Amino acid sequence: MAGMDIFDHIAALAYPMPTDAAQCDPPDLIADAQNHVRELREDYAHNLRGAWEAEDWDPLLTEIERVRRQRDEVDRQLRQLIAYGREFVGPRPYPLATLAKAAGLGSHSSARTFYGEDEVAAVAAVTGAKRTGHSRS
């Protein structure tokens, strides 16, 4: 790892190296998976360097912003999935405790407040599903 710079470090953080065959499908392809990650890292670091040389920007802050946008998108999807499970699935909605556990929210009250009418409207618009009229309690 000697000779690595910030671009290599960011690429390593963006593309974690699989270290266990259980992380691969099929498990006997661990070496192929590791080689693939090395290539992804090299390409990503190269692209970061090229962008940095072309423009004056901070590669670490840019990467943090990129990951934050990904997190926001995943959070949006999670809120919509919970809204779907609670408001659109019938004949009974998924229990709040079950949804909270699957989402890692901790308590059923967290699932109750995790989504709102915006998410319900988005689910209806995207899926065409009809709200079942279940209570959010």
HELIX and SHEET records of a PDB file:
HELIX    1   1 ILE A    6  ALA A   14  1                                   9    
HELIX    2   2 ALA A   21  GLN A   23  5                                   3    
HELIX    3   3 PRO A   27  LEU A   29  5                                   3    
HELIX    4   4 ILE A   30  ALA A   54  1                                  25    
HELIX    5   5 PRO A   59  GLU A   87  1                                  29    
HELIX    6   6 LEU A   96  ALA A  103  1                                   8    
HELIX    7   7 HIS A  108  PHE A  114  1                                   7    
HELIX    8   8 GLU A  117  THR A  127  1                                  11    
END                                                                             
